[in-house]
Amino acid sequence: MNRIAVLGIMAVVAVGFAACDSPDATGPETASLEARGAFASGRAPLAATQDARRPVTGYIDGRDEYGDACGDGQGVLITSTGTGTVSHFGNVVMVSTSCVNLSDFSSIGPTPFSLKAANGDEAGGVVTSFVYTSYGFDLYTSITWGTGRFTGATGELLFPTNSTYTGVWTSRVKGWITY
């Protein structure tokens, strides 16, 4: 290779480096992370949507079991267990335990709940509100924890529940989750 060819190649490389370092450069080196997308930030597409709210829908059929007195004798322990299908979980088992005041049917203390997927991953939290309706009741919940793929999960779910207060119920599930 002659000297002129080598010098020409070196000049092209030098100009290319200078252009990339220039504040006027318009190439991908100076584009913002938002404009360049998830790949440019080093995050995979799944990680880029990890904190996004994902809609949740489904249904659960269940049964209540009444236990011992709780709340200093003011209430009764109710364990609700149900099975169904819920988006992001697939086949699911729901468990909730509450101490219900017998005089006004309010909750005594927190009412934890969990949703367990068929593979064992779980998400759960607490019931934040209980509202009586013409068809039974609505349970409003806040998701505050998770395991497996749901580690760090947050969200809000509504369980509009058809109940005749015989201990058997059917509930739809709707809301959102992040994980």
C-alpha angles and dihedrals in degrees: 000000000000126000095252092056092048091048090048093053091047091050092052091049092048093049090048092053092046091051091052091052094046116110087224093058114126099190127112091275091075101033115113119256090246091055092045095049134215097317093057092053091055093249122123117236092257092053090049090061095038094107096042120114110253118201116242125204134162147102138262129194116201155158135228124225119201118217142171129328115279139174094057090310094306096107147027127242112244121191113193118197126180142165131207145111123294128175114257089019103055109197105016142189116208122199127182130173123197141168106222122200108234095210099057104004093240123141119263107213127339122334108214122197136181138194115209121197121216091257091056099256111137142195126186150144138155140310106252099185140011117201125183114226138180089263098042120284145316121233116203114198141184120215109219106161145023145179133217111002089356094060108141093014121168131177150114127258132186119206108196098195130199108211138159089193093250092119094263119100145165121212136187117213125216136157137076142289137192123205 
